[in-house]
Amino acid sequence: MATENIPPIRNMRYLRPQKEWKEIIAIYLYLAGMGAGSFVIGTLIGWMDVTLDSPFLSSIVLFGYTLNLSKVPIFWGPIMVAIGAPFLILDLGIKWRFMYACLNPRTSWVARGFIILSIFIILGLVLLAKSTLPFEWLHADSALWRIPEAIALVFAFATAIYTGVLLKATKSVPLWNTPLLPTLFLVSALSTGSMAIILSTLGTGFFSHDAGALKVLMGGEQVLVVVEGIILYLFLSRRYRAAEQGKDSVRLLLFGEMKMIFW
């Protein structure tokens, strides 16, 4: 694809953009991917027993209770997903279309996604509360918490992949109908989630610039960006060769009216 002389796009009036998903869905896709990815990275950091010790902000007192904020920057992913989920509902419509989709998990990826998102959000918020609230009866350091953490980790991966599967299920859009799309969404989620943790921990002072954990995160982020670029190239090149509609879609993204948004 890179060496081919690509002619200008003609007969634009015959190219009809997809109408299945509107612009508002992009907000959901970004927040859900970033939230799921940050939870995956944050959970792995937690399992590595990385200590976050902020000289500026480690706890606050609210209603007489001391809340531990040391793990909020690495476990805030479910909050992002919870904020993004309503945009998916708004795109589907709050009336019969959303209810019908959610009540048919055997045939609807929206219904399966609703279940995945619900379980992830609930488990994630429980784990965030466990890490924040001061109640001793929660036994926050108990090894038993690894069980819900592992389950939430699985559903975090499922949330990141699901956004790609949801688009892939739209058969009428050839550009999306490829197994590479869920993979691209997964790597993108991990990349944006990792960067979200880096920025939030630096911004709140939980990591210093020379912290060992930050160096590991930065190194992993660089690897993820390279992998994401490779998968994106494979995705676009294969879609370009797959069919005439796929070729037109790729040309619109790279060289047509969508190029400013894409690049």
ZAMARGU-4260 file (C-alpha; in steps of 0.2 Angstrom, whole numbers, plus 5000, padded with zeros to 4 digits):
<rodrens>
0) 5000/5000/5000 | 5014/5012/5004 | 5022/5010/4987 | 5007/5011/4976 | 5003/5027/4967
5) 4986/5031/4974 | 4975/5041/4962 | 4963/5055/4968 | 4946/5050/4975 | 4933/5052/4961
10) 4914/5050/4961 | 4913/5055/4979 | 4894/5056/4978 | 4893/5038/4976 | 4902/5035/4992
15) 4890/5034/5006 | 4897/5035/5024 | 4891/5023/5037 | 4875/5028/5047 | 4876/5014/5060
20) 4886/5024/5073 | 4886/5043/5075 | 4900/5054/5082 | 4894/5052/5100 | 4899/5034/5100
25) 4917/5040/5099 | 4916/5047/5116 | 4911/5030/5123 | 4924/5021/5113 | 4938/5032/5120
30) 4932/5032/5138 | 4929/5014/5139 | 4945/5009/5130 | 4955/5021/5141 | 4946/5015/5157
35) 4948/4997/5154 | 4966/4998/5149 | 4971/5009/5164 | 4962/4996/5175 | 4973/4982/5167
40) 4989/4991/5169 | 4984/4997/5187 | 4980/4980/5193 | 4996/4973/5186 | 5005/4987/5195
45) 4996/4982/5211 | 5001/4964/5209 | 5019/4969/5208 | 5017/4978/5225 | 5022/4995/5219
50) 5021/5007/5233 | 5013/5024/5228 | 5019/5037/5241 | 5014/5055/5238 | 5022/5069/5247
55) 5008/5080/5242 | 4992/5070/5243 | 4990/5053/5250 | 4974/5055/5260 | 4959/5066/5264
60) 4947/5067/5278 | 4929/5067/5273 | 4915/5066/5286 | 4927/5061/5299 | 4934/5047/5289
65) 4952/5046/5282 | 4951/5041/5264 | 4967/5033/5256 | 4970/5040/5239 | 4986/5032/5235
70) 4978/5019/5223 | 4965/5030/5215 | 4976/5035/5200 | 4979/5017/5195 | 4961/5010/5199
75) 4950/5024/5192 | 4947/5015/5176 | 4929/5009/5180 | 4924/5027/5183 | 4929/5031/5165
80) 4919/5016/5158 | 4904/5021/5169 | 4905/5039/5162 | 4907/5033/5144 | 4893/5019/5144
85) 4879/5032/5144 | 4885/5038/5127 | 4882/5021/5120 | 4865/5021/5127 | 4862/5039/5119
90) 4867/5033/5103 | 4856/5018/5103 | 4841/5027/5110 | 4835/5026/5127 | 4818/5018/5121
95) 4814/5002/5113 | 4830/5000/5103 | 4841/5000/5118 | 4830/4988/5128 | 4827/4976/5114
100) 4846/4975/5111 | 4850/4972/5130 | 4837/4958/5132 | 4844/4948/5118 | 4862/4942/5123
105) 4861/4927/5111 | 4860/4938/5095 | 4865/4955/5101 | 4883/4961/5104 | 4876/4976/5112
110) 4867/4965/5125 | 4883/4955/5128 | 4893/4971/5130 | 4880/4978/5142 | 4883/4962/5153
115) 4902/4964/5152 | 4902/4983/5156 | 4890/4981/5170 | 4901/4967/5179 | 4917/4976/5176
120) 4910/4993/5182 | 4903/4985/5198 | 4918/4974/5202 | 4930/4989/5198 | 4920/5001/5209
125) 4920/4988/5223 | 4939/4986/5222 | 4942/5005/5221 | 4931/5007/5237 | 4941/4993/5245
130) 4957/5002/5242 | 4950/5019/5247 | 4939/5017/5262 | 4946/5015/5280 | 4935/5001/5286
135) 4945/4987/5294 | 4931/4975/5291 | 4935/4976/5273 | 4952/4968/5276 | 4960/4977/5261
140) 4976/4968/5262 | 4968/4950/5262 | 4974/4939/5248 | 4956/4934/5245 | 4954/4951/5236
145) 4965/4943/5222 | 4950/4933/5217 | 4938/4948/5212 | 4953/4957/5205 | 4957/4943/5193
150) 4939/4942/5188 | 4938/4961/5186 | 4954/4960/5176 | 4946/4947/5164 | 4931/4958/5161
155) 4943/4973/5159 | 4951/4964/5144 | 4934/4959/5138 | 4928/4978/5139 | 4943/4983/5129
160) 4941/4970/5115 | 4922/4972/5115 | 4922/4989/5108 | 4931/4982/5092 | 4920/4967/5091
165) 4905/4978/5092 | 4911/4987/5077 | 4917/4971/5068 | 4899/4965/5070 | 4893/4978/5058
170) 4894/4968/5042 | 4888/4983/5031 | 4905/4992/5034 | 4919/4983/5025 | 4932/4993/5034
175) 4927/4986/5051 | 4924/4968/5046 | 4941/4961/5051 | 4948/4952/5066 | 4962/4965/5067
180) 4950/4978/5074 | 4947/4970/5091 | 4966/4968/5092 | 4969/4986/5088 | 4956/4991/5101
185) 4964/4981/5114 | 4982/4988/5111 | 4975/5005/5109 | 4966/5003/5126 | 4982/4997/5135
190) 4992/5012/5127 | 4979/5025/5132 | 4976/5017/5149 | 4995/5017/5152 | 4997/5035/5147
195) 4982/5040/5158 | 4990/5032/5173 | 5007/5041/5169 | 4999/5058/5168 | 4987/5056/5183
200) 5001/5050/5194 | 5013/5063/5189 | 5000/5076/5190 | 4995/5071/5208 | 5013/5068/5213
205) 5011/5050/5217 | 5026/5046/5205 | 5042/5057/5205 | 5050/5059/5188 | 5064/5047/5193
210) 5053/5033/5201 | 5057/5016/5195 | 5038/5011/5192 | 5036/5027/5181 | 5051/5021/5171
215) 5043/5004/5168 | 5027/5012/5163 | 5036/5023/5151 | 5045/5009/5143 | 5030/4999/5142
220) 5020/5013/5134 | 5034/5015/5120 | 5032/4997/5116 | 5013/4998/5115 | 5014/5013/5104
225) 5025/5004/5092 | 5014/4988/5092 | 4999/4999/5090 | 5007/5007/5074 | 5011/4990/5067
230) 4994/4984/5069 | 4986/5000/5062 | 4997/4998/5047 | 4992/4980/5045 | 4974/4984/5047
235) 4974/4998/5034 | 4984/4989/5021 | 4973/4973/5022 | 4957/4983/5021 | 4964/4992/5006
240) 4967/4976/4997 | 4951/4967/5003 | 4938/4975/4993 | 4934/4991/4983 | 4923/4998/4997
245) 4937/4995/5009 | 4950/5003/4997 | 4938/5018/4996 | 4937/5019/5015 | 4956/5019/5018
250) 4958/5032/5004 | 4945/5043/5012 | 4954/5041/5029 | 4972/5044/5023 | 4970/5056/5008
255) 4951/5061/5008 | 4940/5073/5018 | 4943/5063/5034 | 4962/5064/5033 | 4963/5079/5045
260) 4953/5069/5059 | 4963/5053/5056 | 4981/5061/5056
</rodrens>
